[in-house]
């Protein structure tokens, strides 16, 4: 019988500059330490756009699941 070995816990810190999480062992944020202020603004905009698209995709999955549930209820009746 194989044993389940849980993945290692990775400690992270939240960057005050870009609000992303980065490894605790890193001295600086791996996402924004090398960026200028204008590049940082672009990074934040890209992160916000990705978050919005993820929310939209999640909403579509929720609607699809609800439709499938209704269809299954109608078939069962």
LOBA-420904 format. One record per residue (C-alpha): x, y, z. Coordinates in steps of 0.2 Angstrom, whole numbers, padded with zeros to 4 digits, always signed. Layout:
XYZ;...
This chain:
+0000+0000+0000;+0008+0017-0005;+0010+0030+0008;+0003+0047+0005;+0017+0060+0007;+0009+0078+0008;+0018+0092-0002;+0030+0103+0007;+0023+0118+0015;+0030+0134+0006;+0031+0149+0017;+0027+0165+0008;+0027+0184+0011;+0015+0196+0003;+0024+0210-0006;+0019+0228+0000;+0023+0235-0018;+0014+0223-0029;+0003+0213-0017;+0009+0197-0025;+0016+0182-0014;+0034+0177-0015;+0045+0164-0006;+0050+0168+0012;+0068+0163+0008;+0069+0177-0006;+0077+0193+0000;+0066+0204-0012;+0050+0201-0022;+0053+0190-0037;+0039+0199-0046;+0043+0217-0044;+0060+0220-0037;+0068+0223-0054;+0053+0234-0061;+0052+0253-0063;+0037+0262-0057;+0029+0262-0074;+0032+0243-0076;+0025+0240-0059;+0009+0249-0065;+0008+0238-0080;+0011+0223-0069;-0003+0227-0058;-0015+0231-0073;-0010+0214-0080;-0014+0205-0064;-0030+0214-0062;-0035+0209-0080;-0031+0191-0077;-0041+0191-0060;-0056+0198-0070;-0055+0185-0083;-0053+0171-0070;-0069+0178-0062;-0078+0178-0078;-0073+0160-0082;-0078+0154-0065;-0095+0163-0068;-0097+0153-0084;-0093+0137-0076;-0106+0141-0062;-0120+0145-0075;-0115+0129-0085;-0116+0118-0069;-0133+0126-0064;-0140+0122-0082;-0134+0104-0081;-0142+0102-0064;-0159+0109-0071;-0158+0098-0086;-0154+0083-0075;-0169+0087-0064;-0181+0088-0079;-0175+0072-0086;-0177+0063-0070;-0195+0069-0068;
